[in-house]
Amino acid sequence: MSGIYIHIPFCKQACHYCDFHFSTSMKKKNEMVLALAKEINMRKSDNENEVIETIYFGGGTPSILTTEEIIFLIDEVYNNFEVVQNPEITLEANPDDLSKERIIELSKSPINRLSIGIQSFFEEDLQMMNRAHNSAEAKKCLEEATKYFDNISLDLIYGIPDTSQNGEQTKQMSNEKWKQNIETALSFGIPHISSYALTVEPKTALNKLIQTGKIAKPSDDLAQEHFSILVETLENNDFIHYELSNFAKENYFSKNNSAYWLGKKYIGIGPSAHSYDGVSRSWNVSNNAIYLKTLDENKLPNETEILSKTDRYNENIMTGLRTIWGISLDKIANEFGSDYLEYLQKQVQKYLDDNLLSVEGNVLKATKKGKFLTDGIASDLFLINSET
């Protein structure tokens, strides 16, 4: 079983925190849709035996495409691959693209899951992040979307410095605002919430605004407080914290994202998209013009690397520790050997002693205390410069 990820490299405007690959120019949109279809066709020969169980439109802003363009690309997947009955087909969308008419249109298409980039329900937060929608649009689109879609996820960002009082950061107020964001999301009966800390990437507008003192630098302590509030509130509302940044009601886990974390194969289509087949990883060029030109020459615009044994071990550590499924110590021993298991057991001991990790049924997991620190712990457990 595999998933197909289709990267739509266009956005109306650049969010201040984003470092994903996209263009705000729509001049080549029609050409890009045809190129995406061509890549889907060209990837068939390398993946003849793959059965597709998820199709995911990410970006960028996939909801910039017309519904007809989205259906065209879904049809291309069906024309070139075997697809399971009732696959999960997700469209990432922004509130400003989700009018009532558009939601009804999408509900009649093969799309059966919406992932909506809300980020915050507060106007000042949205303006600071340079989002294309406003608070009223965020609430209105959820009100309409829940009438036509059962399977909806929304994104929220935490750790945002409070900008409501003349730009001065007020930790207590930020906590209260964060609680209101979560409660507002819950009021719509959404079954899946993805939530991420505001991070400052080097080449973003956010980084420049912080360096010039126009925005306060996000506080790690504040982010940890928000994370704790998030976990407690959602678990009290019957959400399962199944991955570090993802919470869902039972039967609403993202099948697409779960496949990544469980090490399943996936095929990435579009500029900057990544693919994984269990032994190698490939990635497409992060340049729209080069992507289009390469496909026009009937060549795939990607590079490939064969993952070493140590690479695959480290990926198992990173993805496993972030999830409720944890890291199977039996799997480490069977797939990588006793040397890797002994190394891991030695490295984890201090985290077990500090109650940041635990072993249950021979499966290593992050404790409630250790969840927020998962990525740092995982990187410390990585094996460096070992055999390939």
Residue, then its C-alpha position, 0 to 999 in steps of 0.5 A: m500500500s502506498g500514498i500519493y502526495i501532490h504538491i501544489p506550489f502556489c499561494k495568494q501571499a506569503c505567510h511570514y513564518c512559512d519556508f515551504h516551496f511555493s510561488t505567488s505568481m499564478k502565470k504558470k498554473n495551467e501549465m503546472v497542472l498538466a505537468l503534475a498529470k504528466e509526472i503521475n503518468m511517468r511515475k507509474s512504471d517505477n511503481e507498477n505494483e503499488v496500490i494507492e490508499t491515500i491521495y493528499f493535496g498539499g502545498g502551497t495552497p491546493s484550494i487555489l486550484t479549481t475543483e475541475e483541476i483537482i478532479f482532473l488530477i485525481d482522475e490521473v491517479y486512477n488512470n495510472f494506479e490501482v486505487v483501493q475502494n474509498p481511499e482517503i482523499t485530502l485537500e489542504a485549504n485556506p478559509d478564504d477559498l472555502s465559500k459555501e458554494r465552493i464547499i458544496e462543489l468540493s463535497k460533490s467531488p472525490i475529496n472526502r477530507l478537508s485540512i483547513g489552515i485556520q492557525s488562529f481565530f484572533e485577528e491580530d495573530l492572523q495579521m502578524m502571520n500575514r494570513a490571507h483570511n480573517s477571523a470571520e472567514a475562519k469561523k464561517c468556513l468551519e460552520e459551512a464545511t461541517k454541514y457537508f464534510d464529516n472528516i475535517s482537520l484544522d491547523l492551529i499555531y501555538g507559542i505566538p507572542d501576544t500582539s494585542q497590547n501594543g506589541e508587548q508580550t503578555k504571557q498570561m493573556s497569551n495563555e488565555k487566548w490560546k485556550q480560547n483558540i482551542e475552545t473555538a475549534l472544539s465548538f465546531g465539533i472538528p474530529h482532527i486537530s493538528s497543532y504546531a509551535l510557531t517556529v522561526e525559519p532563517k529565510t522568512a519574513l518572521n525572522k526579519l521582523i524579529q531581528t528588527g524588533k517589530i515582533a517579539k521572539p517566540s518563547d520556548d517556555l510559552a510554547q511548552e505551556h501552550f503545548s501542555i494546555l493543548v494536550e490536557t484540553l483535547e484529551n479531556n474532550d476525547f481526542i487521542h494524542y496519536e502523534l506529537s502534533n496531531f490529535a484525533k477522535e477515534n477513527y479519524f487519524s490521518k491515514n496519509n500522515s500515519a503512513y509516513w510515521l509508520g514507514k510506509k511507501y509514498i510517492g511525491i508529485g510536484p516541485s519539492a515533493h519527496s518520495y520513499d520506497g522503503v530503501s531510498r528517498s527521492w525529492n523533486v527540484s524546488n523550482n517551478a521553472i526547472y520542474l516544468k522544463t525537465l518534464d517537458e523534456n520527458k525526464l523526471p525532475n528528481e534526485t535519489e539517495i539510497l538510505s544507509k542502515t543507520d539512516r533508516y535506524n535514525e528515521n525509525i527513532m524519530t518517527g516512532l518516538r513522536t507517535i503513540w505506536g512508539i519504537s518496537l525494541d523487537k523491530i530494532a533488534n530484528e531489522f538492525g541487529s543487536d549492536y543497534l539495540e544495545y546502543l539504543q538501550k544505553q542511550v535511553q537510560k538517562y531518559l528512563d531515569d528522568n521519566l521522559l521515556s518509558v518501556e511498555g511491552n518492549v515498546l519505547k515511548a515518550t511519557k507525558k512529561g517527555k512529549f514536548l521534548t520528543d524531537g530533541i530526545a530523538s536527535d540525541l538517540f541518533l546513531i552518527n557515523s556508523e556503518t552504511 
